[in-house]
Amino acid sequence: MTHSGYAPGSSRGAVVVLVALAVACVVAPAFAASDPLAIGDVLALRLLPPLATDALGHFHLLGTDRFGRDLFLRMMLAGRISLSVGIVGSLLAAAVGTAAGAIAAWRGGVTDRVLMALADTLLAVPRLVLLLVCAALWQPGLATVVVVLVATGWMGVARMMRAEVLGVRPRFYVQSAIALGTGSWRVLFRHVLPNALGPAIVATTLGVGNAILLESGLSFLGLGIQPPSPSWGNMIAGGRDLIVTAPWVAIAPGVALILTVYCATLIADDLRDRLAGDRVGLRRALAERA
C-alpha cells in the first residue's frame, strides 16, 4: 500500500480503463451504422431499454434516448469532446501556470509581486463563480470552455511552480552554472525547470479530471457544449426529467463521468507517490555521498 491508501496496481488499472475508454470514444462512432447526431424514427426507437434490438435488427447496448438516438454511440462521441476538453484545458492551464510561476520566482521583484497578486486575487474568487461569469459573457461552445478552463485554472500551478523554483534556485548545480557565466534564461530552462516540474505534472494530471468535471457542469447548465453536439454534462441534463421512466438516459453518461474522473485521480495520486519516493531516494543518496 502507498501512504495515501491506494494499492500500487490501482493506477495501472486506471490507465487501462482510461485507454479503453479513449479507444472506444474514437472507434465506436467511426464505425457506427447510424449517425449518432441524427434523430431517428422517434415512435419506433424512442427510449428503448439497454440491450434492446430495434425493428431493423440494430442492437443498442445502452438503449436509446427520447429522440431514438443510440445512447452508447452518443456517449462515446461525448467522450471525445469531454476528454479532449479535459486534456487540452488542463495542459494549457498547466503551461500558463508553469510559465507564470517560474518567471515570477526567477525574476523576483515587481514581476513576482504582480504575478502572484493576480494569482491570489483570482484564487480568492471561487472557480465555479469565475467559470459561470466567463461562460455567461462569451458565446457558449467548445473553444469558450477551453479558454475559460485555462483562464481560471493556472493560478494554483503558478504558486506551486514559484515555490519549487525558489527551492531549486539555491542548489549548488544552479549556482555553479551561474558562476560559469551561463545565461540566466538558459539556467532556468536547462537546470531549474527540469528539477521543479514534478508537482506541476501531478497537478496537471489532477487537472484533467477537474476540467472534465467542470466542463460537464457548464454543459449541464447550458453554458458549455451546445446540442446537438453531445457532452456528458448536457446528456445528463437531457435525461434528468426521465430519471424515473428511463433512468439509463442520465445514469449512463453519469457513470462514464464519475469513472473517468476517478481514474484520473488514481493516476495522479500514484504519480505523486512515485515522485515523492524519487525525491526521498535522491536526498538519501546525496546524504550518503556527503
Number of C-alpha atoms within 10 A of each C-alpha: 8 11 8 10 8 14 13 12 10 14 20 15 14 19 15 13 16 18 12 11 19 16 13 17 22 14 14 16 20 13 10 11 10 15 15 22 16 12 17 18 11 14 10 13 22 19 24 24 19 18 12 16 15 15 9 8 8 12 14 19 16 19 25 28 26 20 17 20 25 30 27 23 27 25 25 26 24 23 25 21 21 28 23 17 23 26 20 18 28 27 20 19 28 26 18 18 26 26 17 24 28 26 20 25 24 19 11 15 10 10 15 18 13 13 20 20 12 12 22 14 11 18 16 9 11 10 16 13 11 17 22 16 13 20 21 13 10 12 13 18 17 17 14 17 27 22 18 20 29 22 20 21 27 27 26 20 27 28 21 19 28 24 16 22 22 18 14 18 20 12 11 10 14 17 14 13 16 14 9 8 9 14 10 13 12 12 19 19 12 13 16 24 19 10 14 22 16 19 17 20 19 20 20 25 24 21 27 26 26 20 27 28 20 21 31 27 21 21 25 20 14 18 25 27 27 15 14 11 16 22 28 31 27 28 26 24 19 17 21 15 13 17 14 9 10 20 15 23 30 23 16 19 25 18 11 16 21 13 17 22 20 15 22 21 21 21 20 22 20 22 18 19 18 14 15 14 12 12 13 12 12 12 12 12 11 10 9 8 7 6
